[in-house]
């Protein structure tokens, strides 16, 4: 009984000491949680080879929430007294911290609605990129140029407040396959319909090695989005510009990493056929003369 009484007395004394030195207690708990988080992140980085960024980001957010809960619990009395003491300035404080509040609400919105995950390609407003991480204040994107589907090397830090006001588009299917479109413009001296069938056959040939996979991926996207999209067959449309030039509009459903390669091949074929046709017409005209 004396031992238990001694232990209880020491525990009470320790509690009183920590309660009297809340700053020290808060720093101690924060350091302990940080060390646990750092150790956990290292373990994840060493043991897992797939989806590491998602796990590391999840662990970081969990420990951030834990630290906030600890701080609020330890300083609850002081926070309550402080809140009562500044009741007259609540409106001014809300206005001053409006951006931070919106960022936190944006973080809650992302957690609840899950419009994207770590590693997805997304568009937020006019910004494109791969989701690297997100926390209570910001969304981190690795910028992607949709013209060539390559990383620009730039990192975008978007405040979570933009996630509430700006439209969010999940472009994750572009990581593997893209509905790549491009246009070739020439003068109207040559009729492209004379060789469009041959050009379309060339496009089908360039896409033949991944045709079956493209069909399955196209169907997967249609089933997931519940909409009908173009593809997977290549399409070529002829139109005219506002100044009377001929436009050839190409639509290719292809792997993202091969989009520029196929574009260059079709551009080369189109220009070769166009110049061949033009030279043939010039020769015919010169013979008539």
Protein Blocks (a to p, Z undefined) as FASTA:
>chain_A
ZZmmmmmmmmmmmmmmmmmmmmlmmmmmmmmmmmmmmmmmmmmmmmpmghklmmmmmmmm
mmmmmmmmmmmmmmmmmmmmmmmmmmmmmmmmmmmmmmmmmmmmmmmmmmmnopacehia
cdehjaccddfbdcfkbccdddddfklopaehiacdddfklmmmpccddfklmmmpccdd
ddddddfkbcfklmmmmmmmmmmmmmmmmmmmmmmmmmmmmmmnopacedjbdcdddddd
fkopacddddddddfklmmmmmmmmmmmmmmmmmmmmmmmmmmmmmmZZ
